[in-house]
């Protein structure tokens, strides 16, 4: 077992009383919420009592109580998929209903803004101030998205929130006077959208835009919050919990029947799994409006935690089944829940036409990995040569870009991965109003999903695809700046004793340095006091950026991580975001188990959504609205809506 899990096990065993207490408290509350959500219909209160870990006299719960626990959790587990399907489909329908009006409002905003500047009524900042006034008015209205009883209980428990609740609470305190006396409000503007002509004064136009944006924000938040709650949290959590309760019951039943050392070891790791479930709950109890979490970093830590929960649960079920089969074969089989073994079905799963197409032999896998290491080494030599050259920074970046594109092409060829690029039909309409060509002055950030380590070569491949070049109005691939966490290539280094040995000829720290000094990327180093995000924002004046907003790869195929919303607090308001979804990519190189090197050949479809101007969608930078929680959640919704198939099989 990895050293960090050994440490976690030791901590769990040192704090068993605390784990038991918190575990029981959480179970009681979650069963109460499950009942409000329609589980346990027709059951009386006595049947739903959670057997506590110890009674008043300190005696541990016995097999009868553990069997009751397993029955309660199994009933919730079995009822989650249809509830998840219904809620997500309903939220997606609302999202799709409001999307056309949002895209229409985006184009309307851009046309009117252009006229405002041409008439010299003010500059972009003046226009933004006028729009902010009506935007805040729209945010202050009553929330239009109703919650059902189950959702309301989850909001009360603080593992979910009401759409726009954060923004509305802040706006009430800061809403400014809209400046009704400003004569610019009464000036008439005309527009022509696909032959639909209109005329209205500026206040009417911007009010229409802001209302459509807020409607879409609310719908997007509703979809993302429901996904976080009923997929990332409840379905995943109850899947692990079901296995844990069944294993805890098995431990009790094996007492005196199997070798005690093996039973004790199984029990210790069951306690570790219970401790992990509590950490998982704590992550979802964090206030998402806080830039710095109280107890848990929601992002990379969370992804690693959920990966380790999957790995541990799989190992526990495997070992538990060995003991059961050998010493108590008459007991019920313990099965890994469908979500944890990649066998779940329902709405919002991967599309059928993407993903692996075959399973290569172990020899083929090893051969491809070794060949990939060679590709890395060749690329590293080229980067080091550029680093030593006397080229200017701009010349060095320009020379490094084809090297990156070639590395990506060889990587995908090596693993036999092909991809197709699909541009949303609405992309062209919005792009016409923006002018995304190099030198146009637009700050552009590509915003891809982050499901796999293959995301990087796929993104490079997309940036040179004919489909994207045509959509952007580019004549050739444009060098971009990647905003990256440090030591991204940690997986390529192994530790022997106290030394770190690189498989590709460069240590992770050396790769970071070359990416900064040769590629011109920005590394989010923890000891960097110069505000890396602000440097990245400045670079956007010269070239496009690429940001993986989730901050890390997903632990399983249906995990879509929330955006790191602090990022949006530092990016310029006039940034244009282009969401990108990599369909089918996670199953080609899953994150679990830890250090997994099994890469499968297959197909990835890249879906590129219409550009999103930050000017219409990012919140005014006033007080707590600076966290940009609602726009960040909307971007997560855009990823959810385009990454996964919303149709129930």
Beta strands, then each sheet from edge to edge (+ up, - down):
strand 1: 188-193
strand 2: 196-201
strand 3: 355-356
strand 4: 417-423
strand 5: 443-448
strand 6: 481-485
strand 7: 493-496
strand 8: 499-502
strand 9: 522-524
strand 10: 545-547
strand 11: 575-583
strand 12: 602-608
strand 13: 612-613
sheet 1: 1+ 2-
sheet 2: 3+ 12- 4-
sheet 3: 3+ 12- 11+ 5+ 10+ 6+ 9+
sheet 4: 3+ 12- 11+ 13-
sheet 5: 7+ 8-
end
